[in-house]
Amino acid sequence: MAIRKHKPTTASQRHTELPDFSDITRNRPEKSLTSKKTKKAGRNCYGRVTVRHRGGGHKQRY
């Protein structure tokens, strides 16, 4: 397993070295283990928008 070094953009990251898990993990999760995550930001029990300026964004999976 390789070591990943950070660029010193902050004082705490200056000497940070973390393990790189790219060789033991996949980029995408297994599709059969995920389910859809419904958006309900600012909605009441009837599905109507009650709080403005919320919603949108990228589709997410759980």
N, CA, C and O atoms as a Tripos MOL2 file, in Angstrom:
@<TRIPOS>MOLECULE
protein
  248   247    62     0     0
PROTEIN
NO_CHARGES

@<TRIPOS>ATOM
      1 N           0.8450   -1.1680    0.0000 N.3       1 MET1
      2 CA          0.0000    0.0000    0.0000 C.3       1 MET1
      3 C           0.8960    1.2390    0.0000 C.2       1 MET1
      4 O           1.8540    1.3200    0.7690 O.2       1 MET1
      5 N           0.5850    2.1820   -0.8500 N.am      2 ALA2
      6 CA          1.4000    3.3830   -1.0020 C.3       2 ALA2
      7 C           1.0370    4.4180    0.0540 C.2       2 ALA2
      8 O           0.0030    4.3230    0.7160 O.2       2 ALA2
      9 N           1.9020    5.3940    0.1930 N.am      3 ILE3
     10 CA          1.6770    6.5040    1.1120 C.3       3 ILE3
     11 C           1.3030    7.7300    0.2860 C.2       3 ILE3
     12 O           1.9550    8.0380   -0.7120 O.2       3 ILE3
     13 N           0.2500    8.4270    0.7050 N.am      4 ARG4
     14 CA         -0.2070    9.6100   -0.0110 C.3       4 ARG4
     15 C           0.2120   10.8450    0.7680 C.2       4 ARG4
     16 O          -0.1100   10.9670    1.9500 O.2       4 ARG4
     17 N           0.9250   11.7630    0.1280 N.am      5 LYS5
     18 CA          1.3880   12.9870    0.7730 C.3       5 LYS5
     19 C           0.5290   14.1540    0.3070 C.2       5 LYS5
     20 O           0.1420   14.2350   -0.8580 O.2       5 LYS5
     21 N           0.2400   15.0540    1.2380 N.am      6 HIS6
     22 CA         -0.5660   16.2250    0.9290 C.3       6 HIS6
     23 C           0.3200   17.4130    0.6200 C.2       6 HIS6
     24 O           1.4460   17.5100    1.1100 O.2       6 HIS6
     25 N          -0.1960   18.3130   -0.1950 N.am      7 LYS7
     26 CA          0.5010   19.5700   -0.4400 C.3       7 LYS7
     27 C           0.2590   20.4930    0.7540 C.2       7 LYS7
     28 O          -0.8400   20.5000    1.3080 O.2       7 LYS7
     29 N           1.2530   21.2620    1.1540 N.am      8 PRO8
     30 CA          1.1090   22.0700    2.3710 C.3       8 PRO8
     31 C           0.2550   23.3130    2.1560 C.2       8 PRO8
     32 O           0.7710   24.4310    2.1690 O.2       8 PRO8
     33 N          -1.0490   23.1240    1.9580 N.am      9 THR9
     34 CA         -1.9330   24.2730    1.8130 C.3       9 THR9
     35 C          -2.3080   24.8570    3.1640 C.2       9 THR9
     36 O          -2.6270   26.0430    3.2490 O.2       9 THR9
     37 N          -2.2780   24.0570    4.2200 N.am     10 THR10
     38 CA         -2.4950   24.5450    5.5810 C.3      10 THR10
     39 C          -1.3720   24.0090    6.4560 C.2      10 THR10
     40 O          -0.6240   23.1160    6.0580 O.2      10 THR10
     41 N          -1.2680   24.5710    7.6550 N.am     11 ALA11
     42 CA         -0.2030   24.1560    8.5560 C.3      11 ALA11
     43 C          -0.3780   22.7050    9.0040 C.2      11 ALA11
     44 O           0.6070   21.9960    9.2080 O.2      11 ALA11
     45 N          -1.6110   22.2680    9.1580 N.am     12 SER12
     46 CA         -1.8370   20.9000    9.6180 C.3      12 SER12
     47 C          -1.5620   19.8710    8.5250 C.2      12 SER12
     48 O          -1.2480   18.7210    8.8300 O.2      12 SER12
     49 N          -1.6740   20.2640    7.2610 N.am     13 GLN13
     50 CA         -1.4310   19.3250    6.1630 C.3      13 GLN13
     51 C           0.0260   19.2960    5.7290 C.2      13 GLN13
     52 O           0.3870   18.5190    4.8450 O.2      13 GLN13
     53 N           0.8630   20.1170    6.3260 N.am     14 ARG14
     54 CA          2.2430   20.2340    5.8610 C.3      14 ARG14
     55 C           2.9990   18.9140    5.9700 C.2      14 ARG14
     56 O           3.7540   18.5620    5.0630 O.2      14 ARG14
     57 N           2.8110   18.1840    7.0570 N.am     15 HIS15
     58 CA          3.5410   16.9360    7.2700 C.3      15 HIS15
     59 C           2.6120   15.7230    7.2730 C.2      15 HIS15
     60 O           2.9670   14.6780    7.8180 O.2      15 HIS15
     61 N           1.4240   15.8470    6.6700 N.am     16 THR16
     62 CA          0.4490   14.7690    6.6840 C.3      16 THR16
     63 C           0.7940   13.7120    5.6410 C.2      16 THR16
     64 O           1.0090   14.0250    4.4700 O.2      16 THR16
     65 N           0.8430   12.4630    6.0800 N.am     17 GLU17
     66 CA          1.0270   11.3230    5.1860 C.3      17 GLU17
     67 C          -0.0080   10.2720    5.5570 C.2      17 GLU17
     68 O          -0.0530    9.8090    6.6970 O.2      17 GLU17
     69 N          -0.8340    9.8980    4.5950 N.am     18 LEU18
     70 CA         -1.9160    8.9560    4.8390 C.3      18 LEU18
     71 C          -1.7780    7.7620    3.9090 C.2      18 LEU18
     72 O          -1.1950    7.8890    2.8320 O.2      18 LEU18
     73 N          -2.3010    6.6050    4.2990 N.am     19 PRO19
     74 CA         -2.2470    5.4480    3.3970 C.3      19 PRO19
     75 C          -3.1560    5.6510    2.1960 C.2      19 PRO19
     76 O          -4.2180    6.2630    2.3050 O.2      19 PRO19
     77 N          -2.7350    5.1370    1.0600 N.am     20 ASP20
     78 CA         -3.5000    5.2230   -0.1700 C.3      20 ASP20
     79 C          -4.2260    3.8960   -0.3630 C.2      20 ASP20
     80 O          -3.5880    2.8590   -0.5420 O.2      20 ASP20
     81 N          -5.5600    3.9240   -0.3280 N.am     21 PHE21
     82 CA         -6.3620    2.7090   -0.3890 C.3      21 PHE21
     83 C          -6.8220    2.3830   -1.8050 C.2      21 PHE21
     84 O          -7.7150    1.5540   -1.9810 O.2      21 PHE21
     85 N          -6.2330    3.0160   -2.8180 N.am     22 SER22
     86 CA         -6.7300    2.8400   -4.1810 C.3      22 SER22
     87 C          -6.5300    1.4190   -4.7040 C.2      22 SER22
     88 O          -7.2730    0.9880   -5.5860 O.2      22 SER22
     89 N          -5.5480    0.6830   -4.1870 N.am     23 ASP23
     90 CA         -5.3250   -0.6690   -4.6940 C.3      23 ASP23
     91 C          -6.2430   -1.7040   -4.0490 C.2      23 ASP23
     92 O          -6.3390   -2.8230   -4.5530 O.2      23 ASP23
     93 N          -6.9240   -1.3650   -2.9460 N.am     24 ILE24
     94 CA         -7.8040   -2.3410   -2.3000 C.3      24 ILE24
     95 C          -9.2690   -1.9340   -2.3620 C.2      24 ILE24
     96 O         -10.1260   -2.6930   -1.9100 O.2      24 ILE24
     97 N          -9.5860   -0.7570   -2.9080 N.am     25 THR25
     98 CA        -10.9760   -0.3350   -3.0230 C.3      25 THR25
     99 C         -11.3130   -0.0890   -4.4760 C.2      25 THR25
    100 O         -10.4280    0.1080   -5.3080 O.2      25 THR25
    101 N         -12.6180   -0.1020   -4.7790 N.am     26 ARG26
    102 CA        -13.0890    0.1760   -6.1220 C.3      26 ARG26
    103 C         -13.5470    1.6210   -6.1970 C.2      26 ARG26
    104 O         -13.8080    2.2570   -5.1770 O.2      26 ARG26
    105 N         -13.6400    2.1330   -7.4190 N.am     27 ASN27
    106 CA        -14.0890    3.5080   -7.5880 C.3      27 ASN27
    107 C         -15.5810    3.6510   -7.3400 C.2      27 ASN27
    108 O         -16.0200    4.6310   -6.7360 O.2      27 ASN27
    109 N         -16.3650    2.6820   -7.8010 N.am     28 ARG28
    110 CA        -17.8120    2.7430   -7.6370 C.3      28 ARG28
    111 C         -18.2700    1.6550   -6.6620 C.2      28 ARG28
    112 O         -17.6950    0.5670   -6.6450 O.2      28 ARG28
    113 N         -19.2920    1.9320   -5.8520 N.am     29 PRO29
    114 CA        -19.8330    0.8790   -4.9940 C.3      29 PRO29
    115 C         -20.6030   -0.1530   -5.8160 C.2      29 PRO29
    116 O         -21.0200    0.1240   -6.9410 O.2      29 PRO29
    117 N         -20.7840   -1.3240   -5.2550 N.am     30 GLU30
    118 CA        -21.5230   -2.3900   -5.9290 C.3      30 GLU30
    119 C         -22.9780   -1.9530   -6.0940 C.2      30 GLU30
    120 O         -23.6370   -1.5820   -5.1230 O.2      30 GLU30
    121 N         -23.4650   -2.0000   -7.3160 N.am     31 LYS31
    122 CA        -24.7840   -1.4430   -7.6050 C.3      31 LYS31
    123 C         -25.9000   -2.2030   -6.8960 C.2      31 LYS31
    124 O         -26.9100   -1.6010   -6.5310 O.2      31 LYS31
    125 N         -25.7460   -3.5000   -6.6950 N.am     32 SER32
    126 CA        -26.7980   -4.2740   -6.0440 C.3      32 SER32
    127 C         -26.9020   -3.9640   -4.5550 C.2      32 SER32
    128 O         -27.9060   -4.2960   -3.9250 O.2      32 SER32
    129 N         -25.8810   -3.3330   -3.9870 N.am     33 LEU33
    130 CA        -25.9030   -3.0050   -2.5620 C.3      33 LEU33
    131 C         -26.3860   -1.5870   -2.2940 C.2      33 LEU33
    132 O         -26.4770   -1.1800   -1.1360 O.2      33 LEU33
    133 N         -26.6960   -0.8310   -3.3320 N.am     34 THR34
    134 CA        -27.1440    0.5400   -3.1420 C.3      34 THR34
    135 C         -28.6260    0.6520   -3.4520 C.2      34 THR34
    136 O         -29.1880   -0.1830   -4.1610 O.2      34 THR34
    137 N         -29.2520    1.6850   -2.9170 N.am     35 SER35
    138 CA        -30.6490    1.9780   -3.2080 C.3      35 SER35
    139 C         -30.7850    3.4710   -3.4290 C.2      35 SER35
    140 O         -29.9090    4.2420   -3.0380 O.2      35 SER35
    141 N         -31.8770    3.8830   -4.0540 N.am     36 LYS36
    142 CA        -32.0180    5.2940   -4.3630 C.3      36 LYS36
    143 C         -32.3470    6.0870   -3.1040 C.2      36 LYS36
    144 O         -32.9650    5.5740   -2.1710 O.2      36 LYS36
    145 N         -31.9280    7.3290   -3.0980 N.am     37 LYS37
    146 CA        -32.1540    8.2210   -1.9690 C.3      37 LYS37
    147 C         -33.0580    9.3420   -2.4600 C.2      37 LYS37
    148 O         -32.6390   10.1740   -3.2640 O.2      37 LYS37
    149 N         -34.2970    9.3660   -1.9790 N.am     38 THR38
    150 CA        -35.2580   10.3390   -2.4810 C.3      38 THR38
    151 C         -34.9840   11.7070   -1.8800 C.2      38 THR38
    152 O         -34.6020   11.8290   -0.7160 O.2      38 THR38
    153 N         -35.1850   12.7340   -2.6970 N.am     39 LYS39
    154 CA        -34.9920   14.1070   -2.2360 C.3      39 LYS39
    155 C         -36.2790   14.5880   -1.5850 C.2      39 LYS39
    156 O         -37.3510   14.4640   -2.1780 O.2      39 LYS39
    157 N         -36.1960   15.1300   -0.3870 N.am     40 LYS40
    158 CA        -37.3650   15.6610    0.3010 C.3      40 LYS40
    159 C         -37.0290   16.9310    1.0620 C.2      40 LYS40
    160 O         -37.6020   17.1970    2.1180 O.2      40 LYS40
    161 N         -36.1120   17.7080    0.5350 N.am     41 ALA41
    162 CA        -35.6800   18.9210    1.2210 C.3      41 ALA41
    163 C         -36.7730   19.9780    1.1680 C.2      41 ALA41
    164 O         -37.2210   20.3630    0.0880 O.2      41 ALA41
    165 N         -37.1990   20.4450    2.3360 N.am     42 GLY42
    166 CA        -38.1820   21.5150    2.4100 C.3      42 GLY42
    167 C         -39.5870   21.0900    2.0630 C.2      42 GLY42
    168 O         -40.4140   21.9420    1.7390 O.2      42 GLY42
    169 N         -39.8950   19.7980    2.1180 N.am     43 ARG43
    170 CA        -41.2330   19.3230    1.7960 C.3      43 ARG43
    171 C         -41.9540   18.8530    3.0550 C.2      43 ARG43
    172 O         -41.3280   18.3770    4.0020 O.2      43 ARG43
    173 N         -43.2800   18.9920    3.0540 N.am     44 ASN44
    174 CA        -44.0710   18.4960    4.1720 C.3      44 ASN44
    175 C         -44.5910   17.0990    3.8450 C.2      44 ASN44
    176 O         -44.1250   16.4750    2.8920 O.2      44 ASN44
    177 N         -45.5450   16.6070    4.6200 N.am     45 CYS45
    178 CA        -46.0250   15.2400    4.4260 C.3      45 CYS45
    179 C         -46.8310   15.0860    3.1410 C.2      45 CYS45
    180 O         -47.0720   13.9620    2.7010 O.2      45 CYS45
    181 N         -47.2530   16.1960    2.5290 N.am     46 TYR46
    182 CA        -47.9840   16.1330    1.2680 C.3      46 TYR46
    183 C         -47.0660   16.2750    0.0620 C.2      46 TYR46
    184 O         -47.5260   16.2060   -1.0780 O.2      46 TYR46
    185 N         -45.7730   16.4730    0.3010 N.am     47 GLY47
    186 CA        -44.8270   16.6140   -0.7850 C.3      47 GLY47
    187 C         -44.7350   18.0100   -1.3440 C.2      47 GLY47
    188 O         -44.0860   18.2220   -2.3680 O.2      47 GLY47
    189 N         -45.3730   18.9760   -0.6920 N.am     48 ARG48
    190 CA        -45.3470   20.3500   -1.1860 C.3      48 ARG48
    191 C         -44.1650   21.1020   -0.5910 C.2      48 ARG48
    192 O         -43.7570   20.8420    0.5410 O.2      48 ARG48
    193 N         -43.6230   22.0330   -1.3610 N.am     49 VAL49
    194 CA        -42.4900   22.8290   -0.9010 C.3      49 VAL49
    195 C         -42.9820   23.8140    0.1470 C.2      49 VAL49
    196 O         -43.8500   24.6410   -0.1310 O.2      49 VAL49
    197 N         -42.4250   23.7260    1.3590 N.am     50 THR50
    198 CA        -42.7870   24.6500    2.4290 C.3      50 THR50
    199 C         -41.6190   25.5340    2.8250 C.2      50 THR50
    200 O         -41.8320   26.5810    3.4350 O.2      50 THR50
    201 N         -40.3960   25.1500    2.5020 N.am     51 VAL51
    202 CA        -39.2090   25.9500    2.7730 C.3      51 VAL51
    203 C         -38.5440   26.2270    1.4350 C.2      51 VAL51
    204 O         -38.2290   25.3030    0.6850 O.2      51 VAL51
    205 N         -38.3330   27.5050    1.1410 N.am     52 ARG52
    206 CA        -37.7920   27.8650   -0.1640 C.3      52 ARG52
    207 C         -36.2740   27.7130   -0.2010 C.2      52 ARG52
    208 O         -35.6210   27.5760    0.8330 O.2      52 ARG52
    209 N         -35.7330   27.7400   -1.4110 N.am     53 HIS53
    210 CA        -34.2930   27.7460   -1.6860 C.3      53 HIS53
    211 C         -33.6030   26.4510   -1.2640 C.2      53 HIS53
    212 O         -32.4250   26.4780   -0.9080 O.2      53 HIS53
    213 N         -34.2930   25.3380   -1.2930 N.am     54 ARG54
    214 CA        -33.6690   24.0510   -0.9870 C.3      54 ARG54
    215 C         -34.0010   23.0770   -2.0950 C.2      54 ARG54
    216 O         -35.0510   23.1690   -2.7300 O.2      54 ARG54
    217 N         -33.0960   22.1450   -2.3190 N.am     55 GLY55
    218 CA        -33.3610   21.1340   -3.3300 C.3      55 GLY55
    219 C         -32.3520   21.1930   -4.4500 C.2      55 GLY55
    220 O         -31.3660   21.9270   -4.3780 O.2      55 GLY55
    221 N         -32.6050   20.4130   -5.4880 N.am     56 GLY56
    222 CA        -31.6680   20.3170   -6.5920 C.3      56 GLY56
    223 C         -30.5000   19.4330   -6.2110 C.2      56 GLY56
    224 O         -30.6320   18.5510   -5.3620 O.2      56 GLY56
    225 N         -29.3680   19.6640   -6.8270 N.am     57 GLY57
    226 CA        -28.1800   18.8900   -6.5190 C.3      57 GLY57
    227 C         -28.0850   17.6310   -7.3560 C.2      57 GLY57
    228 O         -28.9660   17.3280   -8.1600 O.2      57 GLY57
    229 N         -27.0160   16.9160   -7.1550 N.am     58 HIS58
    230 CA        -26.7330   15.7120   -7.9250 C.3      58 HIS58
    231 C         -27.5100   14.5360   -7.3540 C.2      58 HIS58
    232 O         -27.7570   14.4770   -6.1490 O.2      58 HIS58
    233 N         -27.8940   13.6030   -8.2110 N.am     59 LYS59
    234 CA        -28.6190   12.4150   -7.7700 C.3      59 LYS59
    235 C         -27.7260   11.5780   -6.8610 C.2      59 LYS59
    236 O         -26.5590   11.3450   -7.1780 O.2      59 LYS59
    237 N         -28.2660   11.1280   -5.7400 N.am     60 GLN60
    238 CA        -27.4810   10.3890   -4.7590 C.3      60 GLN60
    239 C         -28.0440    8.9900   -4.5680 C.2      60 GLN60
    240 O         -29.2310    8.7450   -4.7850 O.2      60 GLN60
    241 N         -27.1720    8.0780   -4.1570 N.am     61 ARG61
    242 CA        -27.5540    6.7100   -3.8340 C.3      61 ARG61
    243 C         -27.1370    6.4240   -2.4020 C.2      61 ARG61
    244 O         -26.1690    6.9960   -1.9020 O.2      61 ARG61
    245 N         -27.8830    5.5230   -1.7370 N.am     62 TYR62
    246 CA        -27.5840    5.1540   -0.3600 C.3      62 TYR62
    247 C         -26.9650    3.7820   -0.3520 C.2      62 TYR62
    248 O         -26.6290    3.2620    0.7120 O.2      62 TYR62
@<TRIPOS>BOND
     1     1     2 1
     2     2     3 1
     3     3     4 2
     4     3     5 am
     5     5     6 1
     6     6     7 1
     7     7     8 2
     8     7     9 am
     9     9    10 1
    10    10    11 1
    11    11    12 2
    12    11    13 am
    13    13    14 1
    14    14    15 1
    15    15    16 2
    16    15    17 am
    17    17    18 1
    18    18    19 1
    19    19    20 2
    20    19    21 am
    21    21    22 1
    22    22    23 1
    23    23    24 2
    24    23    25 am
    25    25    26 1
    26    26    27 1
    27    27    28 2
    28    27    29 am
    29    29    30 1
    30    30    31 1
    31    31    32 2
    32    31    33 am
    33    33    34 1
    34    34    35 1
    35    35    36 2
    36    35    37 am
    37    37    38 1
    38    38    39 1
    39    39    40 2
    40    39    41 am
    41    41    42 1
    42    42    43 1
    43    43    44 2
    44    43    45 am
    45    45    46 1
    46    46    47 1
    47    47    48 2
    48    47    49 am
    49    49    50 1
    50    50    51 1
    51    51    52 2
    52    51    53 am
    53    53    54 1
    54    54    55 1
    55    55    56 2
    56    55    57 am
    57    57    58 1
    58    58    59 1
    59    59    60 2
    60    59    61 am
    61    61    62 1
    62    62    63 1
    63    63    64 2
    64    63    65 am
    65    65    66 1
    66    66    67 1
    67    67    68 2
    68    67    69 am
    69    69    70 1
    70    70    71 1
    71    71    72 2
    72    71    73 am
    73    73    74 1
    74    74    75 1
    75    75    76 2
    76    75    77 am
    77    77    78 1
    78    78    79 1
    79    79    80 2
    80    79    81 am
    81    81    82 1
    82    82    83 1
    83    83    84 2
    84    83    85 am
    85    85    86 1
    86    86    87 1
    87    87    88 2
    88    87    89 am
    89    89    90 1
    90    90    91 1
    91    91    92 2
    92    91    93 am
    93    93    94 1
    94    94    95 1
    95    95    96 2
    96    95    97 am
    97    97    98 1
    98    98    99 1
    99    99   100 2
   100    99   101 am
   101   101   102 1
   102   102   103 1
   103   103   104 2
   104   103   105 am
   105   105   106 1
   106   106   107 1
   107   107   108 2
   108   107   109 am
   109   109   110 1
   110   110   111 1
   111   111   112 2
   112   111   113 am
   113   113   114 1
   114   114   115 1
   115   115   116 2
   116   115   117 am
   117   117   118 1
   118   118   119 1
   119   119   120 2
   120   119   121 am
   121   121   122 1
   122   122   123 1
   123   123   124 2
   124   123   125 am
   125   125   126 1
   126   126   127 1
   127   127   128 2
   128   127   129 am
   129   129   130 1
   130   130   131 1
   131   131   132 2
   132   131   133 am
   133   133   134 1
   134   134   135 1
   135   135   136 2
   136   135   137 am
   137   137   138 1
   138   138   139 1
   139   139   140 2
   140   139   141 am
   141   141   142 1
   142   142   143 1
   143   143   144 2
   144   143   145 am
   145   145   146 1
   146   146   147 1
   147   147   148 2
   148   147   149 am
   149   149   150 1
   150   150   151 1
   151   151   152 2
   152   151   153 am
   153   153   154 1
   154   154   155 1
   155   155   156 2
   156   155   157 am
   157   157   158 1
   158   158   159 1
   159   159   160 2
   160   159   161 am
   161   161   162 1
   162   162   163 1
   163   163   164 2
   164   163   165 am
   165   165   166 1
   166   166   167 1
   167   167   168 2
   168   167   169 am
   169   169   170 1
   170   170   171 1
   171   171   172 2
   172   171   173 am
   173   173   174 1
   174   174   175 1
   175   175   176 2
   176   175   177 am
   177   177   178 1
   178   178   179 1
   179   179   180 2
   180   179   181 am
   181   181   182 1
   182   182   183 1
   183   183   184 2
   184   183   185 am
   185   185   186 1
   186   186   187 1
   187   187   188 2
   188   187   189 am
   189   189   190 1
   190   190   191 1
   191   191   192 2
   192   191   193 am
   193   193   194 1
   194   194   195 1
   195   195   196 2
   196   195   197 am
   197   197   198 1
   198   198   199 1
   199   199   200 2
   200   199   201 am
   201   201   202 1
   202   202   203 1
   203   203   204 2
   204   203   205 am
   205   205   206 1
   206   206   207 1
   207   207   208 2
   208   207   209 am
   209   209   210 1
   210   210   211 1
   211   211   212 2
   212   211   213 am
   213   213   214 1
   214   214   215 1
   215   215   216 2
   216   215   217 am
   217   217   218 1
   218   218   219 1
   219   219   220 2
   220   219   221 am
   221   221   222 1
   222   222   223 1
   223   223   224 2
   224   223   225 am
   225   225   226 1
   226   226   227 1
   227   227   228 2
   228   227   229 am
   229   229   230 1
   230   230   231 1
   231   231   232 2
   232   231   233 am
   233   233   234 1
   234   234   235 1
   235   235   236 2
   236   235   237 am
   237   237   238 1
   238   238   239 1
   239   239   240 2
   240   239   241 am
   241   241   242 1
   242   242   243 1
   243   243   244 2
   244   243   245 am
   245   245   246 1
   246   246   247 1
   247   247   248 2
@<TRIPOS>SUBSTRUCTURE
     1 MET1         2 RESIDUE 1 A MET
     2 ALA2         6 RESIDUE 1 A ALA
     3 ILE3        10 RESIDUE 1 A ILE
     4 ARG4        14 RESIDUE 1 A ARG
     5 LYS5        18 RESIDUE 1 A LYS
     6 HIS6        22 RESIDUE 1 A HIS
     7 LYS7        26 RESIDUE 1 A LYS
     8 PRO8        30 RESIDUE 1 A PRO
     9 THR9        34 RESIDUE 1 A THR
    10 THR10       38 RESIDUE 1 A THR
    11 ALA11       42 RESIDUE 1 A ALA
    12 SER12       46 RESIDUE 1 A SER
    13 GLN13       50 RESIDUE 1 A GLN
    14 ARG14       54 RESIDUE 1 A ARG
    15 HIS15       58 RESIDUE 1 A HIS
    16 THR16       62 RESIDUE 1 A THR
    17 GLU17       66 RESIDUE 1 A GLU
    18 LEU18       70 RESIDUE 1 A LEU
    19 PRO19       74 RESIDUE 1 A PRO
    20 ASP20       78 RESIDUE 1 A ASP
    21 PHE21       82 RESIDUE 1 A PHE
    22 SER22       86 RESIDUE 1 A SER
    23 ASP23       90 RESIDUE 1 A ASP
    24 ILE24       94 RESIDUE 1 A ILE
    25 THR25       98 RESIDUE 1 A THR
    26 ARG26      102 RESIDUE 1 A ARG
    27 ASN27      106 RESIDUE 1 A ASN
    28 ARG28      110 RESIDUE 1 A ARG
    29 PRO29      114 RESIDUE 1 A PRO
    30 GLU30      118 RESIDUE 1 A GLU
    31 LYS31      122 RESIDUE 1 A LYS
    32 SER32      126 RESIDUE 1 A SER
    33 LEU33      130 RESIDUE 1 A LEU
    34 THR34      134 RESIDUE 1 A THR
    35 SER35      138 RESIDUE 1 A SER
    36 LYS36      142 RESIDUE 1 A LYS
    37 LYS37      146 RESIDUE 1 A LYS
    38 THR38      150 RESIDUE 1 A THR
    39 LYS39      154 RESIDUE 1 A LYS
    40 LYS40      158 RESIDUE 1 A LYS
    41 ALA41      162 RESIDUE 1 A ALA
    42 GLY42      166 RESIDUE 1 A GLY
    43 ARG43      170 RESIDUE 1 A ARG
    44 ASN44      174 RESIDUE 1 A ASN
    45 CYS45      178 RESIDUE 1 A CYS
    46 TYR46      182 RESIDUE 1 A TYR
    47 GLY47      186 RESIDUE 1 A GLY
    48 ARG48      190 RESIDUE 1 A ARG
    49 VAL49      194 RESIDUE 1 A VAL
    50 THR50      198 RESIDUE 1 A THR
    51 VAL51      202 RESIDUE 1 A VAL
    52 ARG52      206 RESIDUE 1 A ARG
    53 HIS53      210 RESIDUE 1 A HIS
    54 ARG54      214 RESIDUE 1 A ARG
    55 GLY55      218 RESIDUE 1 A GLY
    56 GLY56      222 RESIDUE 1 A GLY
    57 GLY57      226 RESIDUE 1 A GLY
    58 HIS58      230 RESIDUE 1 A HIS
    59 LYS59      234 RESIDUE 1 A LYS
    60 GLN60      238 RESIDUE 1 A GLN
    61 ARG61      242 RESIDUE 1 A ARG
    62 TYR62      246 RESIDUE 1 A TYR
